Amino acid sequence: MRTVSMRAIFIDERGQATAEYALVIVAAAAIALALIIWATSTDLLPSFFSTVLKKVTSVAKGAPLG
């Protein structure tokens, strides 16, 4: 029977966390890309930014936020 020390186990898995972080970043980028594609295929972003711009300009002119 072969005994394996804890140090040997951890040395073999040194790059595991890096690989997991890379997969999470790739997954987040894929979700962001899908969201951008969906938002640009609808009229959601232009209307959203138009609403925000109108609100900012009305507040800058002295109108209340509510």
trRosetta pair geometry for C-beta under 8 A, 3 or more apart (Angstrom, degrees):
i j d omega theta_ij theta_ji phi_ij phi_ji
4 8 5.2 -115 -171 76 86 132
4 9 6.2 93 140 -54 117 92
5 8 4.8 101 59 2 80 100
5 9 7.4 -142 99 -4 47 85
6 9 5.5 -52 -153 34 39 114
6 10 6.4 31 154 -14 70 106
7 10 6.0 -59 -148 41 31 105
7 11 6.2 33 154 -23 66 107
8 11 5.7 -51 -143 33 31 113
8 12 6.6 30 158 -19 62 106
9 12 6.1 -61 -157 34 29 109
9 13 6.7 1 156 1 64 114
10 13 6.0 -72 -145 49 34 98
10 14 7.2 70 154 -67 65 73
11 14 6.2 -12 -161 -37 36 110
13 16 4.4 -15 -174 -11 84 131
15 18 5.1 -58 -161 44 64 116
15 19 5.8 65 143 -25 85 103
16 19 5.8 -59 -150 36 30 110
16 20 6.4 28 154 -18 66 107
17 20 5.6 -55 -147 37 33 111
17 21 6.3 34 154 -19 66 104
18 21 5.8 -53 -148 36 31 110
18 22 6.4 33 152 -20 64 106
19 22 5.6 -53 -148 35 32 114
19 23 6.5 33 153 -19 64 104
20 23 5.7 -52 -149 35 33 111
20 24 6.5 34 153 -19 65 104
21 24 5.7 -54 -149 36 33 112
21 25 6.4 33 153 -18 66 105
22 25 5.7 -54 -148 37 32 111
22 26 6.4 32 153 -18 65 105
23 26 5.7 -52 -145 37 33 111
23 27 6.3 33 155 -18 65 106
24 27 5.7 -55 -147 38 31 111
24 28 6.3 31 154 -19 65 106
25 28 5.7 -53 -145 37 31 111
25 29 6.3 32 155 -19 64 106
26 29 5.7 -55 -148 37 30 112
26 30 6.4 32 153 -21 64 105
27 30 5.7 -53 -148 34 32 112
27 31 6.5 31 154 -17 65 105
28 31 5.8 -54 -148 37 32 110
28 32 6.2 33 153 -19 65 107
29 32 5.6 -53 -144 38 32 112
29 33 6.2 35 155 -21 65 105
30 33 5.7 -52 -146 35 30 112
30 34 6.4 31 154 -18 63 105
31 34 5.7 -53 -148 36 31 111
31 35 6.3 32 152 -19 64 107
32 35 5.6 -55 -148 38 31 113
32 36 6.3 32 154 -19 65 105
33 36 5.7 -53 -146 36 31 110
33 37 6.3 32 155 -18 65 105
34 37 5.8 -54 -147 37 30 111
34 38 6.3 29 155 -17 64 107
35 38 5.8 -55 -146 38 30 110
35 39 6.1 25 158 -17 66 110
36 39 5.8 -57 -140 40 28 108
36 40 6.1 18 163 -11 65 110
37 40 6.3 -62 -143 42 24 102
37 41 6.3 22 158 -20 62 112
38 41 6.0 -62 -147 36 27 108
38 42 6.7 6 160 -1 64 107
39 42 6.3 -66 -149 46 30 96
39 44 5.1 -93 -148 71 74 122
39 45 5.0 80 157 -44 106 106
40 45 6.3 -9 -87 10 56 138
42 45 7.9 121 81 0 79 75
43 46 5.9 -56 -169 48 72 107
43 47 5.6 64 137 -18 90 113
44 47 6.3 -74 -151 44 24 103
44 48 6.0 24 158 -23 66 114
45 48 5.5 -56 -141 36 30 113
45 49 6.2 20 165 -11 67 107
46 49 6.1 -59 -144 42 29 103
46 50 6.1 32 156 -23 64 110
47 50 5.5 -53 -143 37 32 116
47 51 6.3 35 156 -21 64 104
48 51 5.9 -57 -153 34 28 109
48 52 6.4 25 152 -15 64 107
49 52 5.5 -51 -143 39 36 112
49 53 6.1 38 156 -21 67 106
50 53 5.8 -54 -145 37 28 111
50 54 6.4 30 155 -19 63 106
51 54 5.8 -54 -148 36 29 111
51 55 6.4 28 154 -18 64 107
52 55 5.8 -57 -149 37 30 111
52 56 6.3 29 155 -19 66 107
53 56 5.8 -53 -143 37 31 110
53 57 6.3 25 159 -14 65 108
54 57 6.1 -59 -146 41 27 106
54 58 6.2 25 157 -18 64 109
55 58 5.9 -57 -145 38 28 108
55 59 6.3 26 156 -16 64 107
55 65 8.0 47 -174 -143 105 65
56 59 5.9 -57 -148 39 29 108
56 60 6.2 31 153 -21 64 108
57 60 5.4 -51 -143 37 34 114
57 61 6.4 30 156 -17 64 105
58 61 5.8 -57 -149 38 33 108
58 63 4.1 -34 162 41 92 138
59 62 7.8 117 -176 -19 31 7
59 63 6.0 -84 -83 64 37 80
59 64 8.0 -8 -111 163 76 9
59 65 6.2 29 -102 -87 117 70
